[in-house]
Amino acid sequence: MKHASIIFQAVLSFLFFNSLVYAADYTGSNTCATCHQQQYNSFIVSGHPYKLSTAADARKRQIPLPKGYTWNDISYVIGGVYKKARYIDKQGYIITAAKDGSELKTQYNIETGTWSFYHKGERKPYTCGGCHTTGFKAEGHQAGLTGIKGTWQAEGIQCEACHGPAGDHVKTGDKTKILVDASAGLCGKCHIRGSLNKIPAKNGFIRHHEQFNELLASPHKKLSCVSCHNPHKKVQFSIIKTCISCHNTQTREYEGSLMAQVGVKCVDCHMPRIVKSAVTRGKFEADIRTHLSKINIDKNADMFFKEKTGNKTKLFAKNFITLDYSCLTCHKNKDRTWAASLAKGIHSYGKK
């Protein structure tokens, strides 16, 4: 069965995690910091703790509000640190329109300082607690807000979201009383959208933060996320192994090439920003790097395919990157035919 071992690992992690939920109490990330100061210092400036914040905490970051709203109208803020902010009203519904019901852009994009529509005008409940909070349970409504589906122990992805409730570990110091799971399946519980075997896309880009789907479709599917990343750190500081660590032959070919001389890195071509979280930066560039890595050098290849389910047609990405996304972000005045003519020898291009 495809990806069976990875799925089995994820299931084991899920079962163990949920057994901890009933075996111990949550203590909070501040308690973890008393013994694990280095990990805490890295974690607290990453994006994970701020996937969801109370209005009282979020307003300290001085993010703007949708036009016509005040902090008295807000119960929680989704994100609001690195990519974007969305807002939950006092009934627990995500704000998608003006207070009078008229059309309004309600998603704030931090990189560009612009506003976007988010599910324009829908009555949209908050159903994201499973991946945006710690100690989530599907039953009930947090703080009694009917628009919120489920309850949690703490807002955001705190230490115990990945390590399980730490009460017994704190009391005894026993390392077996805390979850330490290095499998990709643990990260994959949240870094996924849809099924394991499909990569949802929209408007010419992969949809945001589904690195697990991409990893399983890539040549690196046997690796774990922690093979390359320190999971406690902010993403740009988290890399513990680079492409050079494993791809020795390609590295030797690339050294001294024309592309290397002008500063092009492996990730610029093999992990281009073709995943959209908040904004697009150009025709072939969004704001998150892909984990697909394989480049299809056929000039006629299509990175996406459509699939019809009932009366809806959905877009999905294939398991490779095409030349327009790998090359034309930089070479804006060229086309796929030009890129294909150079692609085969590109690692050593320009070397004498």
N, C-alpha and C positions, 0 to 999 in steps of 0.2 A: 504494500500500500504506500502511495507516495507520501513522503514526509512522515511516515509512521512513527519513527523513533523520536522526532522532534515534537510531534503532537503528544506522544506518550509522556515525554518529559514535562510538557506544559500541564497535562492533566494531573500528574503526580504533584507538581508544584501547587496547583490549584487546590487539590485535596488536602495537602499538608498545611497550606496557608489557612484553609477554612477550619481545620482541626485546631489550629492555634487560636483562631478567633474565639472559640468557646473554652479554651484551656487557660487563657491569660487575659490580662487587662491591657488596654492601651495606655501608654505613659506620656507620649508626645515627644517630638524631636528635641526639645530643649533638654529632656532627661538624657537622651542619647548623647548629647553634646558634652555631658560631664565626663564621659570616658572616651568618647570618639571625637575629640575636638577637631582633628585634621579633616576627617571625612565630613563633619558637620560644616566646617568653614567653606569647604568646596561646594557642598550641596546647597547651602542656604543662598548662594548667589546664582544658582542654576535656575532654569525655568520651572522645574518640577514643583517646588512649594507653592507656586503662584498660579496653578491651573484653575483654581477657584479661591476667591477671597471674600470675606465679609465686606460690606460697604465701608465699615469703620476702618478696616485695614487698608482697603484699596484706595480710599480718598487721601491717605498719607502719601501716595505716589503721585499725586497731582495730575492724574489723567483727566482729560476732558469728558464731559457727559454729552449724550445726544441732545440736540437743540430742544429747549423747552423743559428739560428734566433737571431736577435738583437731587442732591444726595438723599433727601427725604423720600424720594421715589424709588430708591435702589435698595435691594436686599443683599445681592451678591454681584461680584464682577468676575467674569470668566477671562482669565489671562490678564492682560494689561501691564506686562513687563517688557517683553521682547518683540512680539509679533503683532498682536492685535488685542483689542478689548471688546467684549460684548457684555451686556448688562441685563440683570434679572430684576423684575419689578417686585413690589411688595406682596404680590400674590404667588410669586414663584415662576412666572412665565418670562421667557427671554423677550426683551423689548425688540420689536420689529417694525414699529410705526410710531408716529407722533402721538402725544397724549390724547389728541382728539380723534385719533384713528386715521389721520391722513398719511400720505406717503412720506417716509423719512429714512435717510441713511443712518443706520444705528450701529454699525461696526466701525470702530476707530482703528486705523492702520498706523502703527507706531513708526515704522520705517519712513513712510512718506508724509505722515501728518494729515492723511486724507480720511474721508468717511466712505463706506460702502454699504450697499443694501445687504441685509441678512434675512433670508426667508421673508421677503417683503410682505408686510401686512398679515402674516399668518398668526394664529393663536398658537404659539409654540411652547410647550412645556419643557422644563429642563430635565433631560433624561441621560445626562452625561456623567452622573456621579460615579459610575463604576470605574471610570478612568481619570476623573478629575479630583477624587477625594480619597481619604484614607479610612479604612474600616467600613466600607460601604455595604449596605444591605438593601435589597430591592423593595422591601416592604415599607410602607408608611410615607410620610411627607416631612422632610427636614423642616424644623421650626414651625410645623403646622401649615406650611405654605402649600396649597393644593396643586400648584403648577409644578412643584418639585416632586419627581418620582424617586422615592427611596430616601434613606437616611444614612448618616455617616458619623464617624468619630471626630474627624478633623478635616478642614478644607485643604485642598491641594494634595499633591503627592508628597507626603511626609516620609520619614525613614520607615515607619511601620507599614506603609503601603506596599513596600517590596520585601521587608524583612519579617512581617507579621507582628502581632501585638507583643510587646517586650516585657510585660509585667513579670513573668516568671524569670526571664533572663536577668532583669534588674535586681530582683530579690535574691537570686542565687549565684549570679555570675556564671552560670552554666551555659557554655557555648552551644550546647545541643538544644537549648530552649529558644533559639532564635533561628529564623530561616536565612540561610546563605545559599542562594541558587544562582549559579553562573550560566544557566542554560539560556539560549535565545528565547525559549518559550516563556520565561518570566517576563521579559520586556515585551514579548509578542502579545501578551494579554491585552495590552493597550495600544501598542504601535501597529495597529492593524485596522483595516476598514473592510467590512464584508467578509468573504471567505478566505481561507488560506491560499487557495489556488487561483485567485483572481486579483487584479490590481485595478481598482476603480479609478476612473479618470473623468475629467470634465473640462470642456473648452480648451482642449489641446494641452492639458497638463495633468499629471498624476495628482490625485487628491491628497491632502496633507497628512504627514506623520504616519504613513503606513509602511515604515521601513521593514517590518517583519514580512509582509507580503512580498516586497521587492527582494529581500535577502533570500527567501525560499525559492524565488524564480531565477536567481543569479548563479554564476559559477561559484560563489562563496557560500552556498547554502549549508555546507557542513560546519561553518564557523559559528561561534557564538558572538553576540554583540560585544561582550567583554574581551573578545580576542583583539579588538582594535580600540575600544573605548573604556575609559574609567567612568563607570556609570554615575559616580557622585559629582562629576564636574560638569560645568557649563560646556556645551558641545564643542565650541572652538578651542577649548583647553583640554578636552577629554582624550585626545588621540594618544594612545600608548604604543601603537604600531602603525607605520605608514606602508604604502605600497612597496617601498624599497625594502622593507623588512622581509618580504617573501619573494618578490618578483625580480630575482637577481639577473636573469638573462635580459629581460626587458630594460632593466636599469642600466646595464652596460651598453646596450644598443642606444639608449636615449641620451646618455652623457655626451655632451659636446655637440648635440644636434642643434639645428637652427631653432627649433621650438624650445629646447632647453635653454639656449642662450638668451632668449627674450623673456624667460621666466615662466613659461607655461608648465603647470604642474600636472601630474597624473590625473588628479581629481577634476581638473578643468575640462577634460575630455571624457573620462570614464565615470565621473560622478557629477555631471553638470546639474545646474539648478532647474530641474524640470518638474519639481513638485511644488505645488502652490499651497501655502498656508494662508497668507494675507494678501499679497500683491504680486503682480507680474512686473518684471523689469524690462521686458522686451518681447518680441514676437516668439522667441524660442527660450526665454529665460523667466523663471519665477523666483522664489525665495528660499527653497529648501533643496539640498542636494539629494539626488537619487542614489539608491544602493544597488541598482541593476548591474552596472559596470561593463557589461558586454556591449560592444558597438557593432551594429550590422552595417557593413560598408557598401551594400547594394544601394545604388542611388534611387531605386524604385521602391525600397522597403517602406512599409507603413508601420509606425510604432503603435498604432491604436487599432482596435476593432470594435464593432458595434454588436450588441446582442439584444434581441427583443424578448421581453418577458411580458406576456399579456398585451396590454396596449401601450407599454412603455419601452422605449429603446434606450439602453444604457451604453456608455462608453467605457472601455477597459484598455489597459496598456498591455503590450506583449512583454516578453522577457528580454528585450534588448533596447538599445538606444539607437536612434537613426542619426545620420550625418548632419541633418539640419540642427538638431539639438546639441550635438557634440562640437560642431565646427562653426556654424553660422552665427552663433552668439557673438563671436569675435570677428569673424570674416563676413561682415554684414553686406558687403558688396559682391559676394560670391554666391554660388548656388550648389546644389547637391552634386551635379555633374562634375564641377571643378573639385569638390571635396573627394569624390570617389576616385578621381584620377590620381590623387596623391596619397590616399588612405593606406594602401598596402605597405608602403615604405616609410610611413610617417615617423616611426620611432628613431630612425637614423637619417632622416631627411636633412640635407645640407652638410653632412659630415664628409670630410675628404677621405 
